[in-house]
């Protein structure tokens, strides 16, 4: 999974730093090179990655740090804070409201864990008292519907999908319509994993969103 691999590389870079006999600009640059490389390979926007590097370098000024300062800790805290800022837009996150029909479509890279995340999100809001349904609009990956069906059944969450319909737009349309008719609070649509070079899948994503 993409997030697992990214986390492992960042953790590995921090562990390598802890083994460095001397913490100086060279060690900091090596750490940032590894972390920034991992972020870029995970398709994080290059400008955000560059800004993270600049911000960490500003916060960790080796010449200004006292000799008694734990430089490893300062670097680790700075990296942690900047990584958190990458995923914090600084605004109140969207929240589905009970009594209103909310529709969420999951879109992401292949193997990033969308189907599992769909079920986790559905279970979370189910426990909050919402009526939640899952729609499998992934007709590209073999076994996608079986996986969602199995996950949803274990969590006792209603689901919709098809073994015969090959058009994901039609499946999404029918599934959302059914759950809307039954007055579900939250409808979560799982889609095919896609890559930035797969133009057809991106066009499909736009069609599903418009359905």
C-alpha positions as CSV (number, residue, x, y, z in Angstrom):
1,X,0.0,0.0,0.0
2,X,1.2,3.5,-0.9
3,X,0.8,5.0,2.6
4,X,2.5,2.0,4.3
5,X,5.5,2.3,2.0
6,X,5.7,6.1,2.5
7,X,5.5,5.7,6.3
8,X,8.2,3.0,6.3
9,X,10.5,5.2,4.3
10,X,10.0,8.2,6.5
11,X,10.5,6.1,9.6
12,X,13.6,4.5,8.1
13,X,15.1,7.9,7.4
14,X,14.5,9.1,10.9
15,X,16.0,5.9,12.3
16,X,19.1,6.4,10.1
17,X,19.4,9.9,11.6
18,X,19.4,8.5,15.1
19,X,22.4,6.3,14.2
20,X,24.5,9.2,12.8
21,X,27.5,9.9,15.0
22,X,27.5,13.6,14.2
23,X,24.3,15.6,13.6
24,X,25.2,18.5,11.2
25,X,24.0,20.0,8.0
26,X,25.2,17.0,6.0
27,X,23.1,14.6,8.1
28,X,20.1,17.0,7.9
29,X,20.4,17.2,4.1
30,X,20.6,13.4,3.8
31,X,17.4,13.0,5.9
32,X,15.5,15.6,3.9
33,X,16.7,14.1,0.6
34,X,15.3,10.7,1.6
35,X,12.0,12.1,3.0
36,X,11.4,14.5,0.0
37,X,12.2,11.7,-2.4
38,X,9.7,9.4,-0.7
39,X,7.0,12.1,-0.8
40,X,7.6,12.8,-4.5
41,X,7.4,9.2,-5.4
42,X,4.1,9.1,-3.6
43,X,2.8,11.8,-5.9
44,X,2.8,14.6,-3.3
45,X,2.8,18.0,-5.1
46,X,6.4,19.1,-5.8
47,X,5.8,22.6,-4.5
48,X,4.6,21.2,-1.1
49,X,7.6,19.0,-0.9
50,X,9.9,21.9,-1.7
51,X,8.2,24.1,1.0
52,X,8.6,21.3,3.6
53,X,12.3,21.2,2.9
54,X,12.6,25.0,3.1
55,X,10.6,25.2,6.4
56,X,12.6,22.4,8.1
57,X,15.9,24.1,7.1
58,X,14.7,27.4,8.5
59,X,13.6,25.8,11.8
60,X,16.8,23.8,12.2
61,X,19.7,26.2,12.0
62,X,22.7,24.3,13.1
63,X,24.8,27.4,13.7
64,X,22.2,28.9,16.0
65,X,21.5,25.8,18.1
66,X,23.3,25.6,21.4
67,X,25.8,22.9,21.8
68,X,23.7,21.3,24.6
69,X,20.7,21.1,22.4
70,X,19.4,17.7,21.4
71,X,19.7,18.2,17.6
72,X,18.1,14.9,16.7
73,X,15.0,15.8,18.7
74,X,14.8,19.3,17.1
75,X,15.0,17.8,13.6
76,X,12.5,15.0,14.4
77,X,10.0,17.5,15.8
78,X,10.4,19.9,12.9
79,X,9.9,17.1,10.3
80,X,6.8,15.8,12.2
81,X,5.3,19.3,12.4
82,X,5.9,20.0,8.7
83,X,4.5,16.6,7.7
84,X,1.4,17.3,9.7
85,X,1.0,20.7,8.0
86,X,1.0,18.9,4.6
87,X,-2.3,17.2,5.5
88,X,-3.8,20.1,7.5
89,X,-5.6,22.6,5.2
90,X,-6.1,24.9,8.1
91,X,-9.9,24.9,7.6
92,X,-12.7,23.0,9.3
93,X,-13.0,19.5,7.6
94,X,-16.3,18.6,5.9
95,X,-18.6,16.4,8.0
96,X,-21.7,14.5,6.8
97,X,-24.8,15.6,8.6
98,X,-27.5,13.1,9.9
99,X,-30.9,13.7,8.3
100,X,-29.3,15.0,5.1
101,X,-28.2,12.8,2.2
102,X,-24.4,13.0,1.9
103,X,-22.6,11.3,-1.0
104,X,-18.8,10.6,-0.9
105,X,-16.8,9.2,-3.8
106,X,-13.4,7.6,-3.0
107,X,-10.7,8.3,-5.7
108,X,-7.0,7.4,-5.5
109,X,-4.1,5.4,-6.8
110,X,-4.2,1.7,-7.3
111,X,-3.4,-0.2,-4.1
112,X,-3.8,2.8,-1.8
113,X,-6.4,1.1,0.3
114,X,-9.6,2.8,-0.9
115,X,-11.9,-0.2,-0.5
116,X,-10.8,-0.8,3.1
117,X,-11.0,2.9,3.9
118,X,-14.5,3.0,2.5
119,X,-15.6,0.4,4.9
120,X,-13.8,1.9,7.9
121,X,-15.4,5.3,7.2
122,X,-18.8,3.7,6.8
123,X,-18.4,1.8,10.1
124,X,-17.3,5.0,11.8
125,X,-20.4,6.9,10.9
126,X,-22.7,3.9,11.4
127,X,-21.5,3.9,15.0
128,X,-22.5,7.5,15.2
129,X,-26.0,6.6,14.4
130,X,-26.1,7.3,10.7
131,X,-27.7,5.1,8.0
132,X,-24.8,4.3,5.7
133,X,-24.5,2.4,2.4
134,X,-21.6,1.3,0.3
135,X,-21.5,1.3,-3.6
136,X,-18.9,-0.6,-5.5
137,X,-18.3,1.2,-8.8
138,X,-15.0,-0.6,-9.4
139,X,-15.4,-2.8,-12.4
140,X,-11.7,-2.7,-13.3
141,X,-10.0,-4.7,-10.6
142,X,-10.9,-8.4,-10.4
143,X,-12.5,-9.2,-7.0
144,X,-13.2,-5.6,-6.1
145,X,-16.9,-6.2,-5.5
146,X,-16.2,-9.4,-3.6
147,X,-13.8,-7.5,-1.3
148,X,-16.3,-4.7,-0.6
149,X,-19.1,-7.2,-0.2
150,X,-17.1,-9.2,2.4
151,X,-16.0,-6.0,4.3
152,X,-19.5,-4.6,4.3
153,X,-21.0,-7.9,5.5
154,X,-18.6,-8.1,8.4
155,X,-19.4,-4.6,9.5
156,X,-23.2,-5.1,8.9
157,X,-23.3,-2.3,6.4
158,X,-25.7,-2.4,3.3
159,X,-23.9,-2.5,0.0
160,X,-24.7,-2.3,-3.7
161,X,-22.7,-3.7,-6.7
162,X,-23.1,-5.9,-9.7
163,X,-21.4,-9.0,-11.2
164,X,-23.0,-8.4,-14.6
165,X,-23.0,-4.7,-15.2
166,X,-19.7,-3.5,-16.7
167,X,-20.4,0.2,-16.7
168,X,-19.2,1.8,-13.4
169,X,-21.2,4.9,-14.1
170,X,-24.4,2.9,-14.3
171,X,-23.6,1.0,-11.1
172,X,-22.9,4.3,-9.3
173,X,-26.1,5.8,-10.6
174,X,-28.2,2.9,-9.6
175,X,-26.6,2.3,-6.3
176,X,-26.9,6.0,-5.2
177,X,-30.5,6.1,-6.4
178,X,-31.4,3.0,-4.4
179,X,-29.9,4.3,-1.2
180,X,-31.4,7.8,-1.7
181,X,-34.8,6.2,-2.1
182,X,-34.3,4.4,1.2
183,X,-33.3,7.7,2.8
184,X,-29.7,6.8,3.7
185,X,-27.7,9.6,5.5
186,X,-24.3,8.7,3.9
187,X,-23.6,7.0,0.6
188,X,-20.0,6.0,0.0
189,X,-19.0,5.2,-3.6
190,X,-15.8,3.1,-4.2
191,X,-14.1,3.6,-7.6
192,X,-11.4,1.9,-9.6
193,X,-7.8,2.7,-8.7
194,X,-6.2,5.0,-11.2
195,X,-2.8,6.3,-12.3
196,X,-2.0,9.8,-13.5
197,X,-1.3,8.4,-17.0
198,X,-4.6,6.5,-17.4
199,X,-6.7,9.2,-19.2
200,X,-9.7,6.9,-19.6
201,X,-10.0,6.2,-15.9
202,X,-9.9,9.9,-15.1
203,X,-12.7,10.5,-17.6
204,X,-14.6,7.7,-16.0
205,X,-14.1,9.2,-12.6
206,X,-15.6,12.5,-13.8
207,X,-18.6,10.7,-15.3
208,X,-19.2,8.8,-12.0
209,X,-19.0,12.1,-10.1
210,X,-21.5,13.7,-12.4
211,X,-23.9,10.7,-12.2
